[in-house]
Amino acid sequence: MTAAALIGVCPPAMAQMTLDVPGGMATLLAAPISVCLLILISYWLGRRSLRGGAIGERQLMLLLDRAPLGWYAVDANGRITYMNGTMREWLGLGEVTDNVRLHDLLAEIPAGAAPASPFGSSIVGEGDASFRNRAGEPISVHLRQQALPPGTRGGSVACAVVHDLRPARAREAQLQVFERRFQRFFEQAPVGIALVDAEGRLEEANKAFRSMVKMRSAELRKQRLLDLIAEADRPQVEARLRMALQGEEIGERPLDLQMAAGKGRSATLYAVRREDEAGGKPGLIVQFIDTTERKKLERQFAQSQKMQAVGQLAGGIAHDFNNLLTAMIGFCDLLLLRHRAGDQSFADIMQIKQNANRAANLVRQLLAFSRQQTLIPRILDVTDVLAELSHLLRRLIGANIELQMVHGREMFPVKVDHGQLEQVIINLAVNARDAMPEGGKLLIRTSNVSNQYPVTRGAETMPPGDYARIEVVDTGTGIAPDIIDNIFEPFFSTKEVGAGTGLGLATVYGIVKQTGGFIFVDSKVGEGTGFSIYLPRHAAAKGEALAAKQEGDPGQPRDLTGMGTVLLVEDEDAVRLFGARALRNKGYNVFEARSGEAALEMIKAGKQSIDLLITDVVMPRMDGPTLIKEVRLIRPELKVIFISGYAEDDFRKRLGEGAEIHFLPKPFSLSQLAEKVKEVMRAA
């Protein structure tokens, strides 16, 4: 090979290399391996010697045979004149390759290719090709073929250096797998991830982030990240991103924020600096953890804790207060037996009783919002309830407010306490009246609603199902956005001091929730407020609807006298004295006990034949449920009436399933006590 031919197969950086200088072998070995092989092949084929070198033909053959690259020589007819061991191993060929032609080894022969060329008409070239081994497997290679001068050994006209591309292709395929896997992890990560440039604009974002901001990929590109954050949180987010871009370690200092898209959607932000491998400006990797559900649960937990604390306080107050009110109302009834209408003291006694009843209503409100009141649920049609209530509502709201009622057709039946449902509507109507001092319009509308998916409003989530909806909408002053989340809290009121107790909406909320329903509010300042009550549809069992209707029929006995022996157990002296006197006046034989232990001893002694046991629920040492369990062991058939200022459910759970008991909530009047006793005695 001539020096010119040698320079022709070398890269430009090798053009300066010559072989006729001392140390030429060292210079040769410093060259790229493909160029070295071409030089050595040319030397071997031309039987030339390297000046200044001492390498023999055998050593050269061994070097070429074990080279990490393949090489071959080919004559004008495409016959392989020589092939090194590396390439023979790739192709699965033996030592002898005399009868092997170049095109026999190619997986695909280019159209019009010369016998000595893997490319086309020219035997000189460089590019990718595909060989096929003995097993028929393709071998992707990159080869560089160079023409040889005439007279080269074996009639060779060209020689080529062959790079096996399989390892590189395998690495490339593996890299693609890793890339696809990373892209899948990135896209499907439950955490919102965004790549942001140095100017704070989005370059790429995953599915979770797009869902948080409610935008598509095309819309997000080059969008400013700060524009996707709630305006109030932008200054602190901007400062945090600037700190991260400067390389400060802030990974352990997450930032809570509100997103601009979606009301109430909150997130926690993490940001780290991202170096640009291409040498450009650095950027940021910003991660957003959606905390909306967690914040909602935190609010629900805080609200439930607050309600539980106030409810426990209300329950304790209600119990003691109901004892006092029972005695006050009861002794007023006893006085009214002696002082009839027209008597000088009649008006004073009635005034005392009316104020006691007002206090009893206040206690019931306390129990309502803490969901500790006793409900008597019945199957109702809300249309019938509202129709009966319409005349009272018109008197309550006044002549300057127009009342409009729109009834839905074929309303779903609901199972609620009739009186408490009326209380809910009345409270909302009174609130609407106070919000329209100059007059306006009050709309009460009913309809059926069927939800296929959960409905979330604030911290409340209403499950799928069928609901009867009652809407109470006014055209009043509306509720300011900064206080609308507090309106159902006890003792929260927007009215002037002394104008309200702050229990109206708290009572409404408590009654609706205890019934298993939901209540939502929508309001705009200056336009009005709308309350939407959702009561779950009741699937009535066979005969249940008829029983519910009969339950409301006026069939209470007016003759309240009776016969039998009653044991009255009450630790509050005033309540016990009133109850005993009232029942004795009605003809009953009454025994009194100040504690559960004393009552149990009387029953065990068996000196009196007890027909009915009336006991308080909460008493020191032995309470009512414990007393009944002991009594059942002795007198399982004995009829029992519980009296209490607490909810009935509080003690029913402790008595177990199937326990036949009756309940009379405190405070009760003389007639209510006598009616209940006669009802139970008559059933016995």
C-alpha positions as CSV (number, residue, x, y, z in Angstrom):
1,M,0.0,0.0,0.0
2,T,1.4,3.4,-0.9
3,A,1.7,6.3,1.6
4,A,-1.1,8.1,-0.4
5,A,-3.4,5.0,-0.1
6,L,-2.7,4.7,3.6
7,I,-3.5,8.3,4.2
8,G,-6.7,7.8,2.2
9,V,-8.0,5.2,4.7
10,C,-7.0,7.2,7.8
11,P,-9.1,9.9,9.5
12,P,-7.9,13.5,9.1
13,A,-6.2,13.4,12.4
14,M,-4.0,10.5,11.1
15,A,-3.1,12.3,7.9
16,Q,0.2,13.5,9.5
17,M,1.3,10.0,10.5
18,T,4.1,8.3,8.4
19,L,5.8,5.0,8.7
20,D,9.3,5.9,7.8
21,V,10.3,7.6,11.0
22,P,12.0,6.1,14.0
23,G,9.4,4.9,16.5
24,G,6.8,4.4,13.8
25,M,5.4,1.3,15.6
26,A,4.6,3.3,18.7
27,T,3.0,5.9,16.6
28,L,1.0,3.2,14.9
29,L,-0.3,1.8,18.1
30,A,-1.4,5.2,19.3
31,A,-3.9,5.4,16.4
32,P,-7.6,4.3,16.5
33,I,-7.8,0.5,16.3
34,S,-9.8,0.5,13.0
35,V,-7.1,2.5,11.3
36,C,-4.4,0.4,12.8
37,L,-6.0,-2.7,11.5
38,L,-6.3,-1.3,8.0
39,I,-2.6,-0.4,8.1
40,L,-1.6,-3.8,9.3
41,I,-3.9,-5.6,6.8
42,S,-2.4,-3.5,4.0
43,Y,1.1,-4.3,5.2
44,W,0.4,-8.0,5.4
45,L,-1.3,-8.2,2.1
46,G,1.5,-6.3,0.4
47,R,4.3,-8.1,2.3
48,R,5.7,-4.7,3.3
49,S,7.9,-4.1,6.4
50,L,7.5,-1.4,9.0
51,R,10.6,0.5,9.1
52,G,12.0,0.7,12.6
53,G,9.8,-2.2,13.7
54,A,10.6,-5.8,14.4
55,I,7.2,-7.5,13.9
56,G,7.1,-10.8,12.0
57,E,4.4,-12.1,9.8
58,R,3.3,-14.8,12.4
59,Q,3.0,-12.2,15.1
60,L,1.1,-9.9,12.8
61,M,-1.3,-12.8,11.9
62,L,-1.9,-13.6,15.6
63,L,-2.5,-9.9,16.3
64,L,-5.1,-9.6,13.5
65,D,-6.7,-12.9,14.3
66,R,-7.4,-11.9,17.9
67,A,-8.4,-8.3,17.2
68,P,-11.7,-7.1,18.8
69,L,-12.8,-6.1,15.3
70,G,-13.5,-8.3,12.3
71,W,-11.7,-7.9,9.0
72,Y,-11.7,-9.6,5.6
73,A,-10.1,-9.3,2.2
74,V,-12.0,-10.0,-1.0
75,D,-11.1,-10.5,-4.7
76,A,-12.8,-9.0,-7.7
77,N,-15.2,-12.0,-7.9
78,G,-16.3,-11.4,-4.3
79,R,-14.4,-14.5,-3.0
80,I,-13.1,-14.1,0.5
81,T,-9.3,-14.3,0.3
82,Y,-8.8,-13.8,4.1
83,M,-11.0,-13.4,7.2
84,N,-9.7,-13.0,10.8
85,G,-10.7,-15.3,13.6
86,T,-13.0,-12.8,15.3
87,M,-15.2,-12.4,12.2
88,R,-15.2,-16.2,11.5
89,E,-16.4,-16.7,15.0
90,W,-19.2,-14.2,14.5
91,L,-20.4,-16.0,11.3
92,G,-19.8,-19.5,12.6
93,L,-17.3,-20.3,9.8
94,G,-14.3,-22.6,10.0
95,E,-10.7,-22.0,9.3
96,V,-11.1,-22.4,5.5
97,T,-13.0,-19.6,3.7
98,D,-11.7,-20.1,0.1
99,N,-15.0,-21.1,-1.3
100,V,-17.0,-18.5,0.6
101,R,-18.2,-15.4,-1.3
102,L,-19.0,-12.0,0.3
103,H,-22.6,-12.0,-1.0
104,D,-23.2,-15.5,0.5
105,L,-22.6,-13.9,3.9
106,L,-24.9,-10.9,3.5
107,A,-28.4,-11.0,4.9
108,E,-29.5,-8.6,2.2
109,I,-27.7,-7.9,-1.1
110,P,-28.2,-4.4,-2.4
111,A,-29.5,-4.1,-5.9
112,G,-26.8,-3.8,-8.5
113,A,-24.0,-4.5,-6.0
114,A,-20.6,-5.5,-7.4
115,P,-19.5,-9.0,-6.3
116,A,-16.8,-7.5,-4.1
117,S,-19.0,-4.8,-2.6
118,P,-21.5,-5.0,0.3
119,F,-22.9,-1.5,-0.7
120,G,-23.5,-1.1,-4.4
121,S,-21.5,-0.7,-7.6
122,S,-18.4,0.7,-5.8
123,I,-16.2,-1.5,-3.7
124,V,-15.1,1.5,-1.6
125,G,-17.4,2.8,1.1
126,E,-18.5,2.9,4.7
127,G,-21.9,2.1,6.3
128,D,-24.1,-0.3,8.0
129,A,-24.7,-3.8,6.7
130,S,-26.2,-7.0,7.9
131,F,-24.5,-10.4,7.7
132,R,-26.1,-13.8,8.5
133,N,-24.4,-16.5,10.5
134,R,-24.6,-20.3,10.0
135,A,-27.7,-20.4,12.3
136,G,-29.5,-17.9,10.1
137,E,-29.3,-15.1,12.7
138,P,-28.7,-11.6,11.4
139,I,-25.6,-9.7,12.6
140,S,-25.7,-5.9,12.3
141,V,-22.4,-4.4,11.6
142,H,-20.7,-1.2,10.5
143,L,-17.9,-1.7,8.0
144,R,-15.3,0.4,6.3
145,Q,-14.1,-1.1,3.0
146,Q,-11.0,0.3,1.2
147,A,-9.6,-0.6,-2.2
148,L,-6.2,-2.2,-2.5
149,P,-3.6,-1.6,-5.2
150,P,-3.2,-4.1,-8.0
151,G,-0.9,-7.0,-7.3
152,T,-2.0,-7.4,-3.7
153,R,-1.6,-10.9,-2.3
154,G,-4.3,-13.4,-3.3
155,G,-5.7,-11.1,-5.9
156,S,-7.4,-9.1,-3.2
157,V,-9.0,-5.9,-4.5
158,A,-10.4,-4.6,-1.2
159,C,-10.2,-5.1,2.5
160,A,-12.6,-4.1,5.2
161,V,-12.7,-3.5,9.0
162,V,-16.0,-4.6,10.5
163,H,-17.5,-3.4,13.8
164,D,-20.1,-5.7,15.4
165,L,-23.1,-3.4,16.2
166,R,-24.9,-6.0,18.3
167,P,-23.5,-4.9,21.7
168,A,-24.2,-1.3,20.9
169,R,-27.7,-2.2,19.6
170,A,-28.3,-4.2,22.8
171,R,-27.2,-1.3,24.9
172,E,-29.4,1.0,22.9
173,A,-32.4,-1.3,23.2
174,Q,-31.7,-1.6,27.0
175,L,-31.5,2.2,27.2
176,Q,-34.8,2.4,25.3
177,V,-36.4,0.0,27.8
178,F,-35.0,2.0,30.7
179,E,-36.3,5.2,29.0
180,R,-39.8,3.7,28.5
181,R,-39.8,2.4,32.0
182,F,-38.8,5.8,33.4
183,Q,-41.3,7.6,31.3
184,R,-44.0,5.2,32.5
185,F,-42.9,5.7,36.1
186,F,-42.8,9.5,35.5
187,E,-46.2,9.6,33.8
188,Q,-48.0,7.3,36.2
189,A,-46.5,8.5,39.5
190,P,-49.2,9.4,42.1
191,V,-47.2,12.6,42.8
192,G,-47.4,15.6,40.5
193,I,-44.0,16.2,38.9
194,A,-43.1,19.2,36.7
195,L,-39.8,20.1,35.0
196,V,-39.3,23.8,35.1
197,D,-36.7,26.0,33.4
198,A,-34.7,28.8,34.9
199,E,-37.4,31.3,34.0
200,G,-40.0,29.3,35.9
201,R,-41.8,28.0,32.8
202,L,-43.0,24.4,32.4
203,E,-41.1,22.1,30.1
204,E,-42.8,18.8,31.0
205,A,-45.3,17.5,33.5
206,N,-46.8,14.2,34.4
207,K,-50.4,13.0,34.5
208,A,-50.9,13.7,38.2
209,F,-49.8,17.3,37.8
210,R,-52.0,17.8,34.8
211,S,-54.9,16.5,36.8
212,M,-54.2,18.9,39.6
213,V,-54.1,21.9,37.4
214,K,-56.9,20.6,35.0
215,M,-54.9,21.2,31.8
216,R,-53.6,19.2,28.9
217,S,-49.9,18.8,28.0
218,A,-50.1,21.1,25.0
219,E,-51.6,23.8,27.2
220,L,-49.0,23.5,29.9
221,R,-45.9,23.8,27.7
222,K,-44.1,27.1,28.5
223,Q,-46.8,28.0,31.0
224,R,-45.6,29.9,34.0
225,L,-45.7,27.7,37.1
226,L,-46.7,30.6,39.4
227,D,-49.8,31.2,37.3
228,L,-51.0,27.7,38.3
229,I,-50.8,28.6,42.1
230,A,-53.4,30.5,44.0
231,E,-52.6,34.2,44.0
232,A,-52.2,34.4,47.8
233,D,-49.5,31.7,47.8
234,R,-47.5,33.0,44.8
235,P,-45.0,35.2,46.7
236,Q,-43.8,32.4,49.0
237,V,-43.7,29.8,46.2
238,E,-41.6,32.2,44.1
239,A,-39.2,32.7,47.0
240,R,-38.9,28.9,47.5
241,L,-38.2,28.3,43.8
242,R,-35.5,30.9,43.8
243,M,-33.9,29.3,46.8
244,A,-33.9,25.9,45.1
245,L,-32.5,27.3,41.8
246,Q,-29.6,28.8,43.8
247,G,-28.8,25.3,45.1
248,E,-30.0,25.7,48.7
249,E,-31.0,22.4,50.4
250,I,-34.8,22.8,51.0
251,G,-35.9,19.2,50.5
252,E,-36.9,18.8,54.1
253,R,-38.9,22.0,54.1
254,P,-42.1,21.4,52.2
255,L,-44.4,24.3,51.4
256,D,-48.2,24.0,51.7
257,L,-50.2,25.9,49.1
258,Q,-53.5,26.2,47.3
259,M,-53.8,25.5,43.5
260,A,-55.5,28.0,41.3
261,A,-57.5,25.4,39.5
262,G,-60.2,23.6,41.5
263,K,-61.8,25.3,44.6
264,G,-60.1,24.0,47.8
265,R,-57.4,21.9,46.0
266,S,-54.3,22.0,48.2
267,A,-50.8,20.6,47.7
268,T,-47.4,20.3,49.3
269,L,-44.5,21.5,47.2
270,Y,-40.9,20.2,47.0
271,A,-38.3,21.6,44.7
272,V,-34.7,20.6,43.8
273,R,-32.2,22.1,41.3
274,R,-31.8,20.3,38.0
275,E,-28.5,20.6,36.1
276,D,-28.7,20.7,32.3
277,E,-26.4,18.1,30.9
278,A,-26.0,20.0,27.6
279,G,-24.3,22.8,29.5
280,G,-27.3,25.2,29.3
281,K,-29.0,27.0,32.1
282,P,-30.1,24.9,35.2
283,G,-33.7,24.3,36.0
284,L,-35.9,22.7,38.7
285,I,-37.7,19.5,39.4
286,V,-40.9,20.5,41.3
287,Q,-43.0,17.9,43.0
288,F,-46.6,18.4,44.2
289,I,-48.3,16.0,46.7
290,D,-52.0,16.5,46.5
291,T,-53.2,17.0,50.1
292,T,-56.8,17.9,49.3
293,E,-58.2,14.7,50.8
294,R,-55.9,14.9,53.8
295,K,-56.9,18.5,54.5
296,K,-60.5,17.6,54.2
297,L,-60.1,14.8,56.7
298,E,-58.2,17.1,59.0
299,R,-61.1,19.6,58.9
300,Q,-63.6,16.8,59.4
301,F,-61.7,15.5,62.3
302,A,-61.3,19.0,63.9
303,Q,-65.0,19.6,63.4
304,S,-66.0,16.3,64.9
305,Q,-63.7,16.9,67.8
306,K,-65.3,20.3,68.3
307,M,-68.8,18.9,68.0
308,Q,-67.9,16.0,70.3
309,A,-66.6,18.3,73.0
310,V,-69.5,20.7,72.8
311,G,-71.9,17.7,72.6
312,Q,-70.5,16.2,75.7
313,L,-70.9,19.6,77.5
314,A,-74.4,20.0,76.1
315,G,-75.4,16.5,77.1
316,G,-74.2,17.0,80.7
317,I,-76.0,20.3,80.9
318,A,-79.1,18.9,79.3
319,H,-79.3,16.0,81.7
320,D,-79.2,18.2,84.8
321,F,-81.2,21.0,83.2
322,N,-83.9,18.5,82.1
323,N,-84.3,17.3,85.7
324,L,-84.9,20.8,86.8
325,L,-87.3,21.5,84.0
326,T,-89.2,18.3,84.6
327,A,-89.8,19.3,88.2
328,M,-90.7,22.9,87.2
329,I,-93.2,21.8,84.5
330,G,-94.5,19.0,86.6
331,F,-95.3,21.1,89.7
332,C,-96.8,23.7,87.4
333,D,-99.2,21.0,86.2
334,L,-100.0,20.0,89.7
335,L,-100.8,23.6,90.6
336,L,-103.0,24.0,87.5
337,L,-105.1,21.1,88.8
338,R,-106.1,23.4,91.7
339,H,-106.0,26.8,89.9
340,R,-108.2,26.8,86.9
341,A,-108.6,29.5,84.3
342,G,-110.0,32.6,85.9
343,D,-108.2,32.0,89.1
344,Q,-105.9,34.8,90.3
345,S,-102.8,32.5,90.2
346,F,-103.6,30.8,86.9
347,A,-101.8,33.4,84.7
348,D,-98.7,33.4,86.9
349,I,-98.5,29.6,86.8
350,M,-98.9,29.5,83.0
351,Q,-96.2,32.2,82.7
352,I,-93.8,29.9,84.7
353,K,-94.8,26.9,82.6
354,Q,-94.4,28.7,79.3
355,N,-90.9,29.9,80.2
356,A,-90.0,26.4,81.4
357,N,-91.1,25.0,78.0
358,R,-89.0,27.7,76.2
359,A,-86.0,26.5,78.2
360,A,-86.9,22.9,77.3
361,N,-86.8,23.9,73.6
362,L,-83.4,25.4,74.1
363,V,-82.1,22.2,75.7
364,R,-83.5,20.2,72.8
365,Q,-81.6,22.5,70.4
366,L,-78.4,21.7,72.4
367,L,-79.1,18.0,72.0
368,A,-80.0,18.4,68.3
369,F,-76.8,19.9,67.1
370,S,-74.8,17.4,69.2
371,R,-77.0,14.6,67.7
372,Q,-78.0,13.3,71.1
373,Q,-81.7,13.9,70.9
374,T,-84.3,11.2,70.8
375,L,-85.9,10.9,67.3
376,I,-89.1,9.1,66.5
377,P,-88.7,8.4,62.8
378,R,-91.7,7.7,60.6
379,I,-92.0,7.2,56.9
380,L,-93.1,10.5,55.4
381,D,-93.7,12.2,52.1
382,V,-91.9,15.6,52.3
383,T,-94.6,17.2,50.1
384,D,-97.2,16.4,52.7
385,V,-95.1,17.8,55.5
386,L,-94.5,21.1,53.7
387,A,-98.1,21.4,52.7
388,E,-99.2,21.1,56.3
389,L,-96.5,23.6,57.3
390,S,-97.2,26.2,54.7
391,H,-99.8,28.2,56.7
392,L,-97.5,28.4,59.7
393,L,-94.6,29.5,57.5
394,R,-96.6,32.3,55.9
395,R,-97.4,33.7,59.4
396,L,-93.8,33.4,60.4
397,I,-92.2,35.2,57.5
398,G,-94.6,38.1,57.3
399,A,-96.6,39.7,54.6
400,N,-93.7,41.5,52.9
401,I,-92.1,38.2,51.9
402,E,-93.5,36.1,49.1
403,L,-93.6,32.4,49.8
404,Q,-93.5,30.1,46.8
405,M,-93.6,26.3,47.1
406,V,-92.8,24.0,44.2
407,H,-93.5,20.3,44.9
408,G,-91.8,17.6,43.0
409,R,-93.8,14.7,41.6
410,E,-93.8,11.2,43.1
411,M,-91.3,12.1,45.8
412,F,-89.1,9.4,47.3
413,P,-90.3,8.3,50.8
414,V,-88.0,9.2,53.7
415,K,-87.9,8.0,57.2
416,V,-87.4,11.0,59.6
417,D,-88.8,12.5,62.8
418,H,-91.8,14.5,61.7
419,G,-91.5,17.2,64.3
420,Q,-87.7,17.6,63.8
421,L,-88.2,17.9,60.0
422,E,-90.7,20.7,60.6
423,Q,-88.1,22.3,63.0
424,V,-85.5,22.2,60.2
425,I,-87.8,24.0,57.7
426,I,-89.0,26.5,60.3
427,N,-85.4,27.4,61.4
428,L,-84.3,27.9,57.7
429,A,-87.5,30.0,57.0
430,V,-86.8,32.2,60.0
431,N,-83.2,32.7,59.0
432,A,-84.4,33.7,55.5
433,R,-86.9,36.1,56.9
434,D,-84.1,37.8,59.0
435,A,-82.0,38.1,55.9
436,M,-84.8,40.0,54.0
437,P,-85.7,42.9,56.3
438,E,-87.0,44.9,53.3
439,G,-89.0,41.9,51.9
440,G,-88.2,39.5,49.2
441,K,-89.0,36.0,48.0
442,L,-88.7,32.6,49.8
443,L,-88.7,29.6,47.5
444,I,-89.1,26.1,49.0
445,R,-88.8,23.4,46.3
446,T,-88.7,19.6,46.5
447,S,-87.3,17.1,43.9
448,N,-85.8,13.7,43.6
449,V,-82.1,13.3,43.0
450,S,-80.2,10.1,42.0
451,N,-76.4,10.3,42.2
452,Q,-74.3,7.7,40.4
453,Y,-71.1,9.1,41.8
454,P,-70.1,10.6,45.2
455,V,-70.7,14.3,45.5
456,T,-68.1,16.3,47.5
457,R,-68.9,19.8,48.8
458,G,-66.2,21.2,51.1
459,A,-65.5,18.7,53.8
460,E,-68.7,16.6,53.1
461,T,-68.9,13.7,50.7
462,M,-72.4,12.4,49.8
463,P,-72.3,8.8,48.6
464,P,-74.1,7.6,45.5
465,G,-77.8,6.9,45.9
466,D,-81.4,8.2,45.8
467,Y,-82.3,11.3,47.8
468,A,-85.3,13.5,48.4
469,R,-84.1,17.1,48.1
470,I,-85.6,20.1,49.8
471,E,-84.3,23.5,48.7
472,V,-84.9,26.6,50.7
473,V,-83.8,29.7,48.7
474,D,-84.1,33.3,49.6
475,T,-83.3,36.6,47.9
476,G,-81.7,38.2,51.0
477,T,-78.4,39.7,51.9
478,G,-76.4,36.5,51.4
479,I,-73.5,35.1,53.5
480,A,-69.9,36.4,53.1
481,P,-67.4,33.8,51.8
482,D,-65.1,34.2,54.8
483,I,-67.8,33.0,57.3
484,I,-69.8,30.6,55.2
485,D,-67.8,27.6,56.5
486,N,-68.7,28.6,60.1
487,I,-72.4,28.9,59.9
488,F,-73.2,25.4,61.2
489,E,-71.1,25.8,64.2
490,P,-72.8,26.1,67.6
491,F,-73.3,29.7,69.0
492,F,-72.0,31.2,65.7
493,S,-74.3,34.0,64.6
494,T,-74.2,37.0,62.3
495,K,-77.1,38.7,64.1
496,E,-76.8,41.4,66.6
497,V,-76.1,40.5,70.2
498,G,-79.3,39.4,71.8
499,A,-81.0,38.8,68.5
500,G,-80.3,35.0,68.4
501,T,-78.8,32.1,70.3
502,G,-76.6,30.9,67.4
503,L,-78.1,27.5,67.6
504,G,-80.6,27.7,64.7
505,L,-78.4,26.4,61.9
506,A,-76.4,24.2,64.3
507,T,-79.7,22.5,65.2
508,V,-80.6,22.2,61.5
509,Y,-77.2,20.6,60.8
510,G,-77.5,18.2,63.8
511,I,-81.0,17.0,62.9
512,V,-80.2,16.4,59.2
513,K,-77.0,14.5,60.1
514,Q,-78.6,12.4,62.8
515,T,-81.3,11.5,60.2
516,G,-78.5,10.3,57.8
517,G,-78.9,13.2,55.4
518,F,-76.7,16.0,54.1
519,I,-77.1,19.8,53.9
520,F,-75.2,22.1,51.6
521,V,-75.3,25.9,51.2
522,D,-74.7,28.2,48.3
523,S,-74.7,32.0,48.8
524,K,-73.8,35.2,47.0
525,V,-73.6,38.5,48.9
526,G,-76.4,40.7,47.8
527,E,-78.2,38.0,45.8
528,G,-79.4,35.5,48.4
529,T,-78.7,32.1,50.0
530,G,-79.9,28.6,49.1
531,F,-79.8,25.6,51.5
532,S,-80.2,22.1,49.9
533,I,-81.2,19.2,52.2
534,Y,-80.7,15.7,50.9
535,L,-82.6,13.0,52.8
536,P,-81.9,9.3,51.8
537,R,-84.6,7.4,50.1
538,H,-86.2,4.8,52.4
539,A,-86.9,1.4,51.1
540,A,-89.9,0.4,53.1
541,A,-90.4,-3.1,54.2
542,K,-93.7,-4.9,53.7
543,G,-96.4,-3.3,55.9
544,E,-94.0,-0.7,57.2
545,A,-95.7,2.3,55.4
546,L,-99.1,1.4,56.8
547,A,-97.8,1.0,60.4
548,A,-96.1,4.4,60.0
549,K,-99.4,6.0,59.0
550,Q,-101.3,4.4,61.8
551,E,-98.6,5.6,64.2
552,G,-99.5,9.2,63.5
553,D,-103.3,8.7,63.9
554,P,-104.8,10.6,66.8
555,G,-105.7,7.7,69.1
556,Q,-104.1,8.7,72.4
557,P,-106.3,8.0,75.4
558,R,-107.8,11.1,77.0
559,D,-108.9,9.3,80.2
560,L,-105.5,9.2,82.0
561,T,-106.7,7.4,85.1
562,G,-105.5,3.8,85.7
563,M,-104.8,1.0,88.1
564,G,-101.8,-1.0,89.1
565,T,-98.6,-0.8,91.2
566,V,-95.7,1.4,90.0
567,L,-92.1,1.5,91.3
568,L,-90.6,4.9,90.5
569,V,-86.7,5.0,90.7
570,E,-85.2,8.5,90.5
571,D,-82.3,10.0,92.4
572,E,-83.5,13.6,91.8
573,D,-85.9,14.3,94.7
574,A,-88.0,17.0,92.9
575,V,-88.6,14.8,89.8
576,R,-89.4,11.7,92.0
577,L,-91.9,13.7,94.2
578,F,-93.7,15.2,91.2
579,G,-93.9,11.8,89.4
580,A,-95.2,10.0,92.4
581,R,-97.8,12.6,93.2
582,A,-98.9,12.8,89.5
583,L,-99.4,9.0,89.3
584,R,-101.1,8.7,92.6
585,N,-103.6,11.4,91.5
586,K,-104.4,9.2,88.5
587,G,-105.2,6.2,90.6
588,Y,-101.9,4.2,90.7
589,N,-100.3,2.7,93.7
590,V,-96.8,4.2,93.7
591,F,-93.6,3.1,95.5
592,E,-90.5,5.3,95.5
593,A,-86.8,4.5,95.4
594,R,-83.9,7.0,95.5
595,S,-81.3,4.6,93.9
596,G,-81.0,1.5,91.8
597,E,-79.8,-0.6,94.8
598,A,-82.9,0.3,96.9
599,A,-85.2,-0.6,94.0
600,L,-83.5,-3.9,93.5
601,E,-83.8,-4.8,97.1
602,M,-87.6,-4.0,97.0
603,I,-88.1,-6.2,94.0
604,K,-86.0,-9.1,95.5
605,A,-88.0,-8.8,98.8
606,G,-91.2,-9.4,96.8
607,K,-93.4,-7.8,99.4
608,Q,-95.2,-5.7,96.7
609,S,-96.4,-7.0,93.4
610,I,-94.9,-4.5,91.0
611,D,-96.7,-4.1,87.6
612,L,-94.5,-1.4,86.1
613,L,-91.0,-0.1,86.8
614,I,-90.1,3.5,85.9
615,T,-86.4,4.3,86.3
616,D,-84.0,7.1,85.4
617,V,-81.1,6.1,83.2
618,V,-78.3,8.0,84.8
619,M,-78.0,7.4,88.5
620,P,-75.0,7.1,90.9
621,R,-73.5,3.7,91.5
622,M,-76.2,1.5,89.9
623,D,-77.6,3.2,86.8
624,G,-80.9,2.3,85.0
625,P,-79.6,-0.2,82.4
626,T,-77.7,-2.1,85.1
627,L,-80.8,-2.2,87.3
628,I,-82.9,-3.6,84.4
629,K,-80.4,-6.4,83.7
630,E,-80.5,-7.5,87.3
631,V,-84.3,-7.2,87.4
632,R,-84.7,-9.3,84.3
633,L,-83.1,-12.2,86.1
634,I,-85.8,-12.1,88.7
635,R,-88.9,-10.6,86.8
636,P,-88.2,-11.1,83.1
637,E,-91.9,-10.1,82.3
638,L,-91.8,-6.8,84.2
639,K,-92.7,-3.8,82.1
640,V,-90.1,-0.9,82.1
641,I,-90.2,2.8,81.2
642,F,-86.9,4.6,81.1
643,I,-86.9,8.4,81.7
644,S,-83.9,10.4,80.8
645,G,-82.6,13.7,79.4
646,Y,-80.2,11.8,77.2
647,A,-80.9,10.2,73.8
648,E,-82.6,6.9,73.8
649,D,-79.8,5.3,71.7
650,D,-77.3,6.0,74.5
651,F,-78.7,3.2,76.7
652,R,-80.5,0.9,74.2
653,K,-77.1,-0.3,72.9
654,R,-76.2,-1.4,76.4
655,L,-79.4,-3.5,76.9
656,G,-78.8,-5.7,73.8
657,E,-81.1,-6.8,71.0
658,G,-84.7,-7.7,71.7
659,A,-85.0,-5.9,75.1
660,E,-88.6,-4.6,75.4
661,I,-88.5,-1.2,77.0
662,H,-90.3,2.1,76.6
663,F,-88.8,5.6,76.8
664,L,-90.1,8.9,78.0
665,P,-87.7,11.8,77.4
666,K,-87.3,14.6,79.9
667,P,-88.6,17.1,80.5
668,F,-92.2,15.7,80.5
669,S,-95.5,17.1,81.7
670,L,-98.0,15.5,84.0
671,S,-100.2,14.4,81.0
672,Q,-97.3,13.0,79.1
673,L,-96.2,10.9,82.0
674,A,-99.8,9.7,82.6
675,E,-100.3,8.9,78.9
676,K,-97.1,6.9,78.7
677,V,-97.9,4.9,81.9
678,K,-101.5,4.1,80.7
679,E,-100.2,3.1,77.3
680,V,-97.7,0.6,78.7
681,M,-100.1,-0.7,81.4
682,R,-102.9,-1.2,78.9
683,A,-100.6,-3.1,76.5
684,A,-99.6,-5.4,79.5
